Amino acid sequence: MKRQRITLGSIIKIDLGDGYHSYGRILRNAGYGFYDIRTKEEISDMEEIVDKAILFIVAVYDDAITRGHWLKVGKMPLEPSLEVMPNKFIQDGLHPDQFSLYDPNTGAIYPSTREACRGLERAAVWEPEHVEERLRDHFAGRKNRLVEKDRLTLYGSVESS
């Protein structure tokens, strides 16, 4: 696998198996955005990729890029909407009714409520393989086990968001 550097704004190709792939974007503070695109075709026009909706933004371990698991295929300046990372939620493992909001832009953590955490991603760093699984599940119309596990913990039962 090709060694690469993490470069803000880089567009990455993500192998989904069965000849399909998707694309993502390297954002700030270990953040990655993943586009609503699944294709067997190579897309060389980076505008075509970045014009797609972002499905989700999560932190991913650096080795997804540095060890070449996901290859960089292009680079564009970040749009203003991607300059600021969305807040994440933290749920206390010992006191599951206690919540905090984590701001990945500043590192600040604020007390919060269960309700304020609704719809947010859990503060976690994802393995590249788990992101690929989540993308495959999305494109197959299935719920993702890791996302559902977080929602079950957050809400006590699985709800639609």
N, C-alpha and C positions, 0 to 999 in steps of 0.2 A: 504494500500500500504506500502511496505517495505521502511524504511528510509535507505539511503545509503550515503556514502561520495563520493565526486568527486575525482577520482583517475586517474591520467595521464596514458594513454595507455589502460584503461579499454575498453572492448568490450561490447556494449550494445545491447539488443534486443528491437526492436521497433514493436509493434503490429500495423498491417495495416488493421485489420478487415477481415472478411470472412475467418478466419483461417490462413491467411498469416501473415508473419512478415519479417522484414529486420534487418540489423545490422548496427551499427555505432561505432564510436570510440571517446573517450574523448581525446581531444587535449589540447594544451596550450591556456591560455587567453580566456576562455569561448568558445573556438572553438570545433566544432564537425565535424567529417568527416562521410559521409554516403556512404555505400558500394552499389555497383550495384548487389544486391542480393534480391530476393523475393522468399520465400519458405514457405511450410507448415511443413517442416521437421526441427527438432532441429539439429543444427550443433554443435557438441562438439569439433571438431578439429578447433582450433582458426586460425591455418595457412590457412585453407581452406577459412575462412572469409577474413583475411587480404590480401590474394592473389588477391581478387577481386578489380576492379577499384573503385576509389572514385568518386561518382557522383558530389558531391558538399561539400564545407566546409563553415559552417556558425556558428555564435555565437548563443547559445541557453540559455534560462534562467536556472539558477541552479536548480530550483525545478523539472525539468525533471528528475534529478537524486536524489536529496535530499529527494524528496517526493515519490520516487519509481515509477514514471510514466513509465520510461524506466529502466529495470533491467539490472544490470551488470551480464554478463555471463562468463567473462574471462578477462585476462589481458596479454598483451605482450608489450615488449619494443617498443617504437615508431621507425619506420623506419626513416632514415635521411630525406626522402622527406616529412615527416609529422612533423618534428621538427620546421620548420619555417612556420608560417601562411601566406597565400597570402594576399596581399593588398586588401583593400575594397575602394569603392568610396563613396564620400559624394557630394551631390548636394544641393546647397544653396536653401532653400525653398523660400526666398524672391527674390533671383536673380538666376533663374533656368539655366542661362547660365554660372554660376560660379561653378567650380568643384574642389575638392581636393581629394588626395589619403590619406587614413588612413593606417598606418602600425600597425597592432595589436600586433606586437612583441615588439615595442618600445613605442607605443602611439603617435608617431609623425604624424603630419598632414602636407602635402605639397600641394601647389597649383598645379593644373593639368588642363588638357583639357578634353573636352567631348570624344575625340578620344582615349585618354589614358585610359579612364574608360571603354571602350568597353570590354565586356566579363567578367568584374569583378562583384563580388557580392556587393550589397549596404551595407554600414556599418549600421547594424541593429542587434538587438537581437530577435531571433525567439521564438515564443511559440512552445512547443512540438507538439501541435495539427496541427500547420501550416506546420511543417516539415513533419509530417505524411501525410498530404494532398498533399504536394509536391511530396513525394515518391510515393503515390498511383497514382497521375497524371502521373509521369514518367513511371511507370510500365504499365499503361493503354495507353500510347502513347498520352496523352493529354498535352496541355500547362497548366501551373499552373497560376492561376489568380494573385497571389502575385508577381511572377517573371515577368509576362507580364505587370503588373502595373508599376513595377520598370523600365522595358525596355521602356514602353510608355513614362514615365516621362523623362527618359534619352535621348531617341532618337526622341521624338515627334511623332513617329509612330513605330509600331512593326516591327522589322527586325529580320531576323534569324542571329544567331551569329556563 
